[in-house]
């Protein structure tokens, strides 16, 4: 299991040429909480961001992401047209959205998401924060992915029983 944060910042290399395609800036998800691609940084201040569909990624290792060839790199406008949601940035980012139970209890805000080692799988859980002081004193919470949830513009709504499933986790000071 790894966090999306572990992928962000990794360099992306083309296996056929050894050329660096860029650096992962964000992960892109759909409404079903599946990672469908990664956003790359802009190469120059005058260029726009680019994206790589998850199916075009050959490996996502500890130190780098690899793609078969440079044809895998697409315009970010294509990702926007598919309605992909960035985790960390953009108009409809998921990070810092409050997670609210159907009966109105706020469990925290999304700090990160957990996924299986292989990119392209569904998110398996959330790392929730209740604020800086609470994170230091009590740690963050892990919430396994609920069976049903609603992704709204201003909040993520989860079932009532989600409050019972949230578990405290230890967060190291390096993060």
C-alpha positions in Angstrom: 0.0 0.0 0.0 1.3 3.5 -0.8 0.1 7.0 -0.6 -0.6 9.2 -3.6 2.0 11.6 -2.1 4.7 9.0 -2.8 4.1 9.3 -6.5 3.9 13.1 -6.6 7.4 14.6 -7.3 8.8 11.5 -9.1 10.5 11.9 -12.4 9.0 10.3 -15.5 11.3 8.6 -18.0 10.7 7.1 -21.4 12.0 3.5 -21.5 12.7 3.5 -25.3 14.8 6.6 -25.3 15.9 7.3 -21.7 14.5 10.8 -22.1 12.9 12.5 -19.1 9.2 13.4 -19.9 8.8 15.5 -16.8 7.9 15.3 -13.1 4.6 14.0 -11.6 2.7 17.1 -10.3 -0.5 15.4 -9.3 -2.6 12.3 -9.6 -5.9 12.4 -11.5 -9.0 10.5 -10.4 -12.5 9.9 -11.7 -15.8 10.0 -9.8 -15.3 6.2 -9.0 -12.1 7.0 -7.1 -9.9 5.3 -9.7 -6.6 6.8 -10.6 -6.8 7.4 -14.3 -3.6 9.3 -14.9 -0.9 11.6 -13.6 -0.4 15.3 -14.3 3.1 16.4 -15.3 4.7 19.7 -14.5 4.9 22.4 -17.2 8.3 22.2 -19.0 8.6 26.0 -19.2 6.7 28.9 -17.7 5.0 29.5 -21.1 3.9 25.9 -21.6 0.9 24.2 -20.2 0.7 21.1 -18.0 0.5 17.7 -19.6 -0.9 14.3 -18.5 -0.2 10.6 -18.9 -3.2 8.2 -18.8 -2.7 5.4 -16.2 -2.8 2.7 -18.9 0.2 4.3 -20.6 2.4 4.0 -17.5 4.6 0.9 -17.6 5.8 1.1 -14.0 5.6 3.3 -10.9 8.6 2.5 -8.8 10.0 4.0 -5.7 12.3 6.4 -7.5 10.7 7.0 -10.9 7.7 6.5 -13.2 8.3 4.9 -16.6 6.4 5.1 -19.9 7.0 3.2 -23.1 7.5 6.2 -25.4 6.8 10.0 -25.5 3.5 9.4 -27.4 2.1 8.6 -23.9 2.3 12.2 -22.9 -0.9 14.1 -23.7 -2.3 17.6 -23.4 -3.8 18.3 -20.0 -6.9 19.6 -21.9 -7.6 16.0 -22.7 -7.7 15.1 -19.0 -10.0 18.0 -18.3 -12.4 17.0 -21.1 -12.6 13.5 -19.4 -13.6 15.2 -16.1 -10.6 13.9 -14.2 -10.3 15.3 -10.7 -6.8 16.3 -9.4 -6.0 15.3 -5.8 -3.9 18.4 -4.8 -4.7 21.3 -7.1 -7.1 22.8 -9.5 -10.6 24.1 -9.2 -12.2 20.9 -7.8 -9.3 19.3 -5.8 -10.0 16.6 -3.3 -7.3 17.4 -0.8 -8.7 19.4 2.1 -12.3 18.5 1.3 -14.2 17.8 4.5 -15.4 14.2 5.0 -18.9 14.4 6.5 -21.1 11.5 7.6 -24.7 11.4 6.4 -25.8 12.5 9.9 -23.6 15.6 9.9 -20.5 14.5 11.8 -17.2 15.8 10.2 -14.5 13.0 10.4 -11.8 15.3 9.1 -10.4 16.6 5.9 -8.8 14.6 3.1 -5.0 14.9 3.5 -4.0 12.0 1.2 -5.3 8.9 -0.4 -4.0 5.3 -0.2 -3.8 3.0 -3.2 -2.4 -0.4 -3.9 1.2 -0.6 -5.3 -0.1 -0.8 -8.9 -1.2 2.5 -10.4 -4.7 2.5 -12.0 -6.4 0.7 -9.1 -9.2 2.1 -7.0 -8.3 4.2 -3.9 -8.5 1.9 -0.9 -8.7 4.6 1.8 -8.2 8.1 3.0 -5.8 9.8 5.4 -7.9 12.3 7.3 -6.7 15.3 9.3 -8.5 17.2 12.0 -6.1 20.1 11.9 -2.4 20.7 12.7 -2.6 20.6 16.5 -4.8 17.5 16.5 -2.5 15.8 14.0 0.4 16.5 16.4 -1.4 15.5 19.6 -3.5 12.6 18.4 -2.3 11.7 14.9 -4.3 11.4 11.7 -7.0 8.9 10.9 -7.3 6.2 8.3 -10.7 5.7 6.8 -11.1 2.6 4.5 -13.0 3.4 1.3 -16.7 3.3 2.1 -18.9 1.2 -0.2 -20.9 4.3 -1.1 -20.0 7.9 -0.9 -20.9 11.2 -2.6 -18.2 13.5 -4.0 -19.6 17.0 -3.8 -18.1 20.3 -4.8 -17.7 21.3 -1.1 -17.6 18.0 0.8 -17.4 14.2 0.6 -20.4 12.5 2.2 -19.9 9.1 3.7 -22.3 6.6 5.3 -23.2 6.8 9.0 -21.1 3.7 9.9 -17.9 5.4 8.6 -17.3 7.0 12.0 -16.8 3.5 13.4 -14.4 2.5 10.7 -12.0 5.4 11.1 -8.8 4.3 12.8 -6.0 6.4 14.3 -2.7 6.2 12.5 0.8 7.4 13.4 2.2 10.1 11.1 5.9 10.6 11.2 7.3 14.1 11.6 9.2 13.8 8.2 5.9 14.1 6.3 
